[in-house]
Amino acid sequence: MTICYSTWYDNICQWRRRGRECPAWFSHTAGARPLTGGIAIVITVTLNPAVDVTARLDRLCPGATNRLSESVVNAGGKGVNAARLVKALGGDVIAAGFGDARFIASLTGLEQRFIEVGETRVNMKIIDARGQMTELNSPGAPVGDEAYRAMAGLLLSLAAPGTVFVLAGSLPPDAPAGLYASCIRMLKERGCKTVLDASGEVLRLGVLENPDIVKPNRDEMAYVSRAAYRGFLCHSRGEQGAQFAYGKRKWAVKSLLLQPVSPAGAGDCMTGALAYALDKGLSPEDAALLSVAAAHAAVMTPGTGCPSIELIHHYKELLHESVSSA
């Protein structure tokens, strides 16, 4: 069967020029899919990746010269970090997205389908002696029409029934806010499962398409309508743990008392664990426990590096007593 993606791409260009959200280009049957596994593959999509520089100092002093005690550089972005976590857990994963040649070459150890575009942005994460993190994120650069055309074809070529797609992170500045929503609609129509980790209007529009899993943090929760969303909700709350809802069930997993090494990338690891759980058909309760354990392991790992499976399972065992009704 020949799949035509030109209509999808042309609509993206048209609505981007108008500065409006994407319309309902594909019909689909509304309603949440059950949290059950399919074929063993996860595709993460990172359209606005970054080189993450995680630096440490004693105290951040605005307006003064700050000397760093150490720094760690990782090729990152939410989807890339989630892909590494899926692989660490033993899952089959492909990382897809946009990036420059140097960024793509640095994605060692990951099977990837990245499309080469202009320069990849650099994000700075500064952590002081108290463990507080200040983030300085670049907006990224426009990628252009031809890149969106290529990405449309790539996603459709990977969209086999049962495949889990992770749509994560910010969008390039020339993308419409409804791009993830359009992707979710398109992928659901083809029998795929979807995980959404975004913010702002991009998140609000994406949630309206009822992806299988949504993972907002404390600041992003305001963009999620519980009355409208019927899927698996993971509300990450930093040092307070996470709250979960699925159907009529609501529960929480409380964080352990830790002295974080680096809080950077913890949410991305939660997203990766949830995608792995969705693909493997874990129960909602096991998915929740695994995601919080992955976040714990991440904050004890330097930079935005991927935690080991041994550390994840260590925290998963410790967290069993931290589950309670929300």
N, C-alpha and C positions, 0 to 999 in steps of 0.2 A: 504494500500500500504506500502510495506517495503522499507524504504529509506536506501540505502547503502552509507555510508560516508567514507569507508575505502580508496577509491581511492583519495578522497580529502585530507585525512590525510597523506596517503603515499606520495603523491606529495609534501606536505609541508615538510615532513622529508627529502625527496630526494633533493629538491631544497635548503633547509636550509643547508644541508651538503655541497652543491656545492657553497654556498655563492651567489646565484643568485636570481633574482626576480621570483615570481610564474608565471607559464605559463597560457595560456588560457585553463583551465581545463573544463569549462562548456560553451556550446554555448549559445548565447543570441541574442536578437534583439536589435541593438544599437538604441540610441535615448533617449531623456529625457522624463520622465513621467510628465503629468500635475500635478500641485500643488493642488490635490484634495484628500479628505479624504477617508478612507476605514473603516475597523473594528476598534473599539476603543481600540487599544492596542499599546504601544510603548515598545520596547525592547532596553535597552542601554547595550553596550558591553564595558567592561573595562578590558583589558588584562594585564595591568601593573598599578594597582591601587597604592595608597599611603596613608599613614597617614600624613595628612597635619598639620604642626605646623606653625601657623601664629603668629609672635611676633612683638612687637612694641618697639621702642626706640627713643630717641631724634635725635641721629646722629650715623650712622654706621662708625666706625673707623677701617679700615683694619690694621692688625698687632698689635692691642691693645685689652685689655679686654673690652667687650661691655656688659653692664648691661641692661637687658630687663625690660620694665615697665609693660608689661603684655604679656600673650600668650594664644592662643586658639588652641585646638587640635580637628581635625575632621577626620573621616574616609572619604577619598576622592578619587580623580581621576576624569577625565573629565566626564566619563559616569555616575559615581555615583552622581556627582553634578548635571548633567543634569537630571537624574532620579528624584532627589528630587524636581527640579523645575517643571517637568511635573506633579508630584503628587500635588504640591502646587497649580497649576492651575486647579486641578480637573480632570486630565487625569488618565487613567489606565496605569500603567507602571510596568515593571519587569526589575530589574537590574541584569545583568549577567556578569560574569567575573571570574578572578582568585584571590585568596587571602588566607592568612593563617587563622587559626581557630579564633584567636582573632579579626582579622579584620572583618571576616564574622559575628561574634557574635555582633559586634558594629553597624551593619547595621540595627538598629532598626527603625521601621516605614516604611520600604521599603519591598515590596515583592521582593525576590531575588532568583537567581539560580546561586550562586557562587560555583565554584569548588575549593576545598581546595588544596593548593600547599604549598611551603616553605614560608619563612619569607617575609612579605610585606614590601616594602621599606618605608622610611621616607623622606619627602620633607620639607624644611624649607623656609618660606616666611617672610622676614624681612621688616617692613615698618617704615620709619623714620618720623620725625615731618612734613616734607614737603609733605608727601603722596607718596614718591617714594618707590617702592618695589624692593627688591633684592631677587631673588629666588635661592635656592640651592637644586637642584633636583638629587636624587640618580638614578642610571641606572636601578635598579631592578635586580632580579636574574633570571637565566634560569628556565623554568618551566618543561621541559622534554617532551618526546614523548607521554607518557600516558595522560598527561594533555591536549595536543593538540587533541588527539584522543577523549577524553571525551567532549572537547569543540565543536568539529565538530559535534558530535552527538546531543549535546544540541541545537546548533543553528538551525540545520535542524529540530529538533523536534518542535521548536517554529516558524518555517518559514511558517506560514499560509498566503494565499494571502491577501494583504492589510495591513499586519503588517508593522509598521515603525521600522526599525532598526537604531540605532545610533552607529556608529563605531568611538570611540573617544579616543584620547590620544596616548601615545607612546606604543611601542610593547616591550615585553620581549626581552632581548638581543639574545636569540636563535631563534627568529622568523624571517622569510624572509621579506624584505621590501615590497614585493607584497602581503602580507597576507590579508590586507584590500581590495585590488583590487580583489583578488580571492573571498573573502566573498561577495563583492558587486555583482560580476558577478553571483555567486551562488544564492543569495537572489533575484535578479531581475528576474532570470529564474523562480523562484517560485512565482512570482507575488507580492513580497514585495517591499516596498519603503525604501530608504536608505538616511542617513544623515552622512556626513563625516566631522570630525574635527580632523585633524592630522597635521603633519609637515614634512618638508624635502622630502626625496625620497618616503616615505610612502604616503604622500599627493599626490605627482606628479603621482605616479602609480595609486592611487585610483581614481583621477580625470579622468584618461583616460577611466574609466568604466562608466562615466556619472552618478554618484549618483544623486538623486533628489535634494539634497541640499549640498552645500559645504560652510564651514565657515572658511576661512583663516584670520589671522590677518595681520598686516603690514609686519612683517618679512616673513610670509608664502606665501604672494601673488605671489611672484616670481615663485613659483612652480605650479601655476595654469595657464593653457593656455586658454585664453578666446576664441581663435580661435577654439579650440577643444571641450571645455566644453559647453554644451547646457542646463544645469539645472539652478536652482535658486542659485545665488551667493550672499553671505553675506560677505562683506569685512569689518571686524571690525577694527576700527582705534582709539581705546582707547578714550582719552578725546575729540577727534574730531568727535566721533559718528561712523556712518557706512555708507558704500555705497552698493547699491543693484543693481542687474541686473537679469532680467528674460525675455527671448526672446529678443525683440528689446527695451524693456523698461529699463531705467536706472534712478535711483533716490537716494537721500541721506536723512538720518535723522541725524541732527546735535545734539550733546550732549548739555544738560543744564549745566550751571555753578554750580558745586558742590564742596564741600570739602569732598573728599572721606574718609570714615571710614576704608575701606579695599578694594583695587582693586582686591584682590585674588578671583578667581572663577567667575568673571564677564563674561568672554568669555564662560565658561561652562553653565552659566545660559542662555546666548543667544542661545546656541545650544539646550538646553532643550526647550526653548520657540519655536524655529523653528520646532522641532520635534512635539511638541504639535499642532502647527498650521497646519503642514502637515497632521497629523492624523485627525484633526477636519475639514479640508477642508477650512481653512481661505484663504482669498485672499492674493496674494503676498504682497500687500500694508499693510494689517492688520498684516500679519506675521512679516514684517519688523518692524512695530511700536511696536508690542508686544516684539520682541527680544531686541530692544534697551531699552525699558522700564524695562525689566527684568535685563539687565545689570546695569542700573541706580540703581535699587533697591538692586542689589547685592553689589555694591560698598558702599552702605550705611548700610550694614549688617556686623557685625564683623566676622572675620575669613573667612572660605569658607562655612559658614552656608547658608541655603536657605532663601531668602527673603520671606516676607509674600505676599499673593495675594493682600491684601489691598494696600501695598506699590507699587506693580507692577502696579496696575490699577491707582494709584495716578500719577505715572510718565507717564503712557500712555496718560492720559488726558492732561498733561502738554506738551507732545511732539507733539501734533497734529500740532502746529504751526511751528515745526522744520523740516517739510518735504519739500524737494525741488528737482528740477530736477538736475541730476548729470552732 
